[in-house]
Amino acid sequence: MKNFIFKYNLYFLAATGVTAAIYTAVNWSTMPVLQRMVGLIFPLYVLHELEEFKFPGGFAEMAMSSLDFSLPKPEASKLVVTLGIFTVAFVPFFFHQVAWLAIAPMLLGIGELFAHFGMVRLFKLERFYSPGMVTSVLMAPVSIYCIIYVIQNNLMQPVAWLFSILYIVTVFLIGQVTVVRINGMSYFEFIKNGRASVLAKLNQK
């Protein structure tokens, strides 16, 4: 059962994304704006993960090669990523009335855009493309529209933006620590090696 989950978790994520997209399309006129936006961004996150890991894939391999580390259990690591996407981008679909929760996947969407373009330069990729870049571009308009809507309608106080950021950071940190531990590595050693690899890449420029 465990191996089945590890192997097919991305397809389960895809099925959930399709279901959310259909539900959003059918109920669009009756849904609050924030729920609509989350209903749009979640399927895009699903496509984003499929682009990174399946079609064309290669994101994990690119990152490991560029940062000089390996994951003995890559399938388990992809499951953690799937759970992270559910937490950040699907949970808000049911709690859209909590604006800072609904805005979290939008802020992450903007971060994904900058991250994927930055990887091209940081990793000195031969093509102006990193796995996930296309869907990160598609997520940007939804993220920007939702952020502008929240600001214009004064739906969040300044501290609420901090809640959104802390939510993303917490999910990311827990996921990262889990991936590292699953693969039998020390988290602090992982951070040390990753920082050294990034600095080495920057110094090569």
C-alpha positions as a LaTeX table, in Angstrom:
\begin{tabular}{lrrr}
\hline
Residue & $x$ (\AA) & $y$ (\AA) & $z$ (\AA) \\
\hline
Met1 & 0.00 & 0.00 & 0.00 \\
Lys2 & 2.84 & 2.36 & 0.90 \\
Asn3 & 4.58 & 1.76 & $-2.41$ \\
Phe4 & 1.30 & 2.34 & $-4.27$ \\
Ile5 & 0.87 & 5.73 & $-2.57$ \\
Phe6 & 4.48 & 6.70 & $-3.28$ \\
Lys7 & 4.16 & 5.71 & $-6.93$ \\
Tyr8 & 0.77 & 7.23 & $-7.76$ \\
Asn9 & 0.44 & 10.24 & $-5.44$ \\
Leu10 & 0.92 & 12.71 & $-8.30$ \\
Tyr11 & $-1.93$ & 11.08 & $-10.20$ \\
Phe12 & $-4.15$ & 11.36 & $-7.14$ \\
Leu13 & $-3.18$ & 15.03 & $-6.96$ \\
Ala14 & $-4.08$ & 15.37 & $-10.66$ \\
Ala15 & $-7.50$ & 13.75 & $-10.12$ \\
Thr16 & $-8.20$ & 16.14 & $-7.24$ \\
Gly17 & $-7.14$ & 19.08 & $-9.39$ \\
Val18 & $-9.49$ & 18.08 & $-12.20$ \\
Thr19 & $-12.34$ & 17.68 & $-9.71$ \\
Ala20 & $-11.67$ & 21.12 & $-8.22$ \\
Ala21 & $-11.50$ & 22.69 & $-11.69$ \\
Ile22 & $-14.83$ & 21.14 & $-12.73$ \\
Tyr23 & $-16.51$ & 22.18 & $-9.48$ \\
Thr24 & $-15.21$ & 25.73 & $-9.86$ \\
Ala25 & $-16.38$ & 25.96 & $-13.48$ \\
Val26 & $-19.87$ & 24.65 & $-12.66$ \\
Asn27 & $-20.35$ & 26.83 & $-9.57$ \\
Trp28 & $-18.43$ & 29.91 & $-10.71$ \\
Ser29 & $-21.36$ & 32.36 & $-10.56$ \\
Thr30 & $-22.27$ & 31.46 & $-6.98$ \\
Met31 & $-18.77$ & 31.29 & $-5.51$ \\
Pro32 & $-17.11$ & 34.14 & $-3.58$ \\
Val33 & $-14.20$ & 35.75 & $-5.42$ \\
Leu34 & $-11.50$ & 34.35 & $-3.15$ \\
Gln35 & $-12.87$ & 30.83 & $-3.50$ \\
Arg36 & $-12.92$ & 31.28 & $-7.29$ \\
Met37 & $-9.28$ & 32.32 & $-7.27$ \\
Val38 & $-8.25$ & 29.38 & $-5.11$ \\
Gly39 & $-10.32$ & 27.15 & $-7.39$ \\
Leu40 & $-8.23$ & 28.43 & $-10.30$ \\
Ile41 & $-4.82$ & 28.37 & $-8.65$ \\
Phe42 & $-5.04$ & 24.84 & $-7.20$ \\
Pro43 & $-5.40$ & 23.09 & $-10.60$ \\
Leu44 & $-2.51$ & 25.24 & $-11.85$ \\
Tyr45 & $-0.39$ & 24.00 & $-8.95$ \\
Val46 & $-1.31$ & 20.47 & $-9.98$ \\
Leu47 & $-0.13$ & 21.19 & $-13.52$ \\
His48 & 2.95 & 22.81 & $-12.05$ \\
Glu49 & 3.93 & 19.66 & $-10.17$ \\
Leu50 & 3.24 & 17.49 & $-13.22$ \\
Glu51 & 5.48 & 19.78 & $-15.29$ \\
Glu52 & 8.23 & 19.56 & $-12.66$ \\
Phe53 & 8.12 & 15.81 & $-12.14$ \\
Lys54 & 6.40 & 14.18 & $-15.15$ \\
Phe55 & 5.91 & 16.21 & $-18.34$ \\
Pro56 & 8.70 & 16.94 & $-19.16$ \\
Gly57 & 9.89 & 16.44 & $-15.57$ \\
Gly58 & 13.46 & 16.62 & $-14.42$ \\
Phe59 & 13.13 & 19.25 & $-11.71$ \\
Ala60 & 14.43 & 17.04 & $-8.89$ \\
Glu61 & 17.26 & 15.76 & $-11.05$ \\
Met62 & 18.22 & 19.32 & $-12.03$ \\
Ala63 & 18.23 & 20.51 & $-8.42$ \\
Met64 & 20.21 & 17.51 & $-7.16$ \\
Ser65 & 22.79 & 17.80 & $-9.92$ \\
Ser66 & 23.20 & 21.56 & $-9.49$ \\
Leu67 & 23.41 & 21.50 & $-5.69$ \\
Asp68 & 25.47 & 18.29 & $-5.48$ \\
Phe69 & 23.17 & 16.13 & $-3.37$ \\
Ser70 & 21.05 & 13.03 & $-3.91$ \\
Leu71 & 17.75 & 11.64 & $-2.67$ \\
Pro72 & 17.84 & 7.86 & $-2.14$ \\
Lys73 & 14.02 & 7.85 & $-1.87$ \\
Pro74 & 12.76 & 10.32 & $-4.51$ \\
Glu75 & 9.23 & 8.88 & $-4.63$ \\
Ala76 & 8.74 & 9.51 & $-0.90$ \\
Ser77 & 10.00 & 13.04 & $-1.44$ \\
Lys78 & 7.41 & 13.65 & $-4.18$ \\
Leu79 & 4.69 & 12.52 & $-1.76$ \\
Val80 & 5.81 & 15.19 & 0.69 \\
Val81 & 5.62 & 17.79 & $-2.09$ \\
Thr82 & 2.10 & 16.60 & $-2.93$ \\
Leu83 & 1.01 & 16.96 & 0.69 \\
Gly84 & 2.53 & 20.44 & 0.77 \\
Ile85 & 0.51 & 21.47 & $-2.30$ \\
Phe86 & $-2.66$ & 20.14 & $-0.68$ \\
Thr87 & $-1.94$ & 22.12 & 2.47 \\
Val88 & $-1.07$ & 25.44 & 0.83 \\
Ala89 & $-3.34$ & 25.43 & $-2.23$ \\
Phe90 & $-6.27$ & 23.09 & $-1.53$ \\
Val91 & $-7.10$ & 23.63 & 2.15 \\
Pro92 & $-7.87$ & 27.35 & 1.46 \\
Phe93 & $-10.57$ & 26.24 & $-1.00$ \\
Phe94 & $-12.68$ & 25.21 & 2.01 \\
Phe95 & $-11.65$ & 28.18 & 4.20 \\
His96 & $-11.69$ & 30.96 & 1.60 \\
Gln97 & $-13.38$ & 33.31 & 4.07 \\
Val98 & $-10.05$ & 33.44 & 5.90 \\
Ala99 & $-8.34$ & 35.89 & 3.55 \\
Trp100 & $-4.76$ & 35.30 & 4.73 \\
Leu101 & $-5.19$ & 31.57 & 4.12 \\
Ala102 & $-6.61$ & 32.14 & 0.62 \\
Ile103 & $-3.80$ & 34.55 & $-0.25$ \\
Ala104 & $-1.02$ & 32.11 & 0.75 \\
Pro105 & $-1.03$ & 30.12 & $-2.54$ \\
Met106 & $-1.07$ & 33.43 & $-4.42$ \\
Leu107 & 2.07 & 34.69 & $-2.69$ \\
Leu108 & 3.74 & 31.34 & $-3.26$ \\
Gly109 & 2.70 & 31.54 & $-6.91$ \\
Ile110 & 4.61 & 34.83 & $-7.30$ \\
Gly111 & 7.57 & 33.25 & $-5.53$ \\
Glu112 & 7.50 & 30.28 & $-7.92$ \\
Leu113 & 7.71 & 32.64 & $-10.90$ \\
Phe114 & 10.83 & 34.38 & $-9.61$ \\
Ala115 & 12.35 & 31.08 & $-8.45$ \\
His116 & 12.05 & 29.34 & $-11.82$ \\
Phe117 & 13.46 & 32.27 & $-13.76$ \\
Gly118 & 16.23 & 32.62 & $-11.19$ \\
Met119 & 17.16 & 28.94 & $-11.54$ \\
Val120 & 18.02 & 29.45 & $-15.21$ \\
Arg121 & 20.73 & 31.89 & $-14.24$ \\
Leu122 & 21.81 & 30.32 & $-10.95$ \\
Phe123 & 22.17 & 26.81 & $-12.39$ \\
Lys124 & 23.46 & 28.12 & $-15.74$ \\
Leu125 & 20.97 & 26.04 & $-17.69$ \\
Glu126 & 21.59 & 25.59 & $-21.41$ \\
Arg127 & 18.00 & 26.47 & $-22.29$ \\
Phe128 & 16.01 & 29.40 & $-20.90$ \\
Tyr129 & 13.75 & 26.94 & $-19.12$ \\
Ser130 & 13.60 & 25.16 & $-15.78$ \\
Pro131 & 11.00 & 22.41 & $-15.21$ \\
Gly132 & 7.88 & 24.15 & $-13.91$ \\
Met133 & 8.54 & 27.52 & $-15.55$ \\
Val134 & 5.62 & 27.44 & $-17.99$ \\
Thr135 & 3.00 & 26.79 & $-15.32$ \\
Ser136 & 4.61 & 29.31 & $-12.97$ \\
Val137 & 3.95 & 31.92 & $-15.66$ \\
Leu138 & 0.33 & 30.76 & $-15.90$ \\
Met139 & $-0.11$ & 31.06 & $-12.13$ \\
Ala140 & 1.16 & 34.64 & $-12.03$ \\
Pro141 & $-1.95$ & 36.42 & $-13.45$ \\
Val142 & $-4.28$ & 34.60 & $-11.01$ \\
Ser143 & $-1.98$ & 35.42 & $-8.10$ \\
Ile144 & $-1.61$ & 39.07 & $-9.08$ \\
Tyr145 & $-5.36$ & 39.54 & $-9.63$ \\
Cys146 & $-6.20$ & 37.98 & $-6.26$ \\
Ile147 & $-3.60$ & 40.05 & $-4.41$ \\
Ile148 & $-4.88$ & 43.27 & $-6.03$ \\
Tyr149 & $-8.48$ & 42.30 & $-5.19$ \\
Val150 & $-7.61$ & 41.74 & $-1.54$ \\
Ile151 & $-5.75$ & 45.07 & $-1.32$ \\
Gln152 & $-8.45$ & 47.09 & $-3.09$ \\
Asn153 & $-11.17$ & 45.65 & $-0.87$ \\
Asn154 & $-9.09$ & 45.97 & 2.31 \\
Leu155 & $-9.66$ & 42.32 & 3.20 \\
Met156 & $-6.40$ & 41.91 & 5.12 \\
Gln157 & $-4.69$ & 43.92 & 7.83 \\
Pro158 & $-0.85$ & 44.17 & 7.67 \\
Val159 & $-0.39$ & 41.42 & 10.26 \\
Ala160 & $-2.52$ & 39.06 & 8.16 \\
Trp161 & 0.05 & 39.23 & 5.35 \\
Leu162 & 2.58 & 38.02 & 7.88 \\
Phe163 & 0.27 & 35.09 & 8.71 \\
Ser164 & 0.22 & 34.11 & 5.03 \\
Ile165 & 4.00 & 34.22 & 4.78 \\
Leu166 & 4.47 & 32.27 & 8.02 \\
Tyr167 & 1.97 & 29.66 & 6.80 \\
Ile168 & 3.96 & 29.13 & 3.60 \\
Val169 & 7.31 & 29.09 & 5.41 \\
Thr170 & 6.01 & 26.62 & 8.02 \\
Val171 & 4.67 & 24.19 & 5.42 \\
Phe172 & 7.85 & 24.53 & 3.36 \\
Leu173 & 10.11 & 24.02 & 6.37 \\
Ile174 & 8.20 & 20.98 & 7.65 \\
Gly175 & 8.21 & 19.49 & 4.15 \\
Gln176 & 11.91 & 20.13 & 3.66 \\
Val177 & 12.87 & 18.65 & 7.02 \\
Thr178 & 10.65 & 15.62 & 6.32 \\
Val179 & 12.22 & 15.02 & 2.90 \\
Val180 & 15.72 & 15.27 & 4.33 \\
Arg181 & 14.94 & 12.93 & 7.23 \\
Ile182 & 13.18 & 10.38 & 5.00 \\
Asn183 & 16.32 & 10.23 & 2.90 \\
Gly184 & 18.50 & 9.60 & 5.94 \\
Met185 & 20.29 & 12.94 & 6.03 \\
Ser186 & 21.00 & 15.46 & 8.75 \\
Tyr187 & 18.97 & 18.61 & 8.11 \\
Phe188 & 21.68 & 20.96 & 9.34 \\
Glu189 & 24.26 & 19.20 & 7.18 \\
Phe190 & 21.85 & 19.46 & 4.23 \\
Ile191 & 21.49 & 23.22 & 4.78 \\
Lys192 & 25.25 & 23.63 & 5.15 \\
Asn193 & 25.99 & 21.74 & 1.93 \\
Gly194 & 23.19 & 23.50 & 0.03 \\
Arg195 & 24.42 & 26.92 & 1.10 \\
Ala196 & 27.97 & 26.03 & 0.08 \\
Ser197 & 26.77 & 24.84 & $-3.34$ \\
Val198 & 24.75 & 28.01 & $-3.95$ \\
Leu199 & 27.64 & 30.26 & $-2.92$ \\
Ala200 & 29.95 & 28.31 & $-5.21$ \\
Lys201 & 27.54 & 28.82 & $-8.11$ \\
Leu202 & 27.35 & 32.56 & $-7.39$ \\
Asn203 & 31.13 & 32.89 & $-7.15$ \\
Gln204 & 31.54 & 31.26 & $-10.56$ \\
Lys205 & 29.80 & 34.19 & $-12.25$ \\
\hline
\end{tabular}
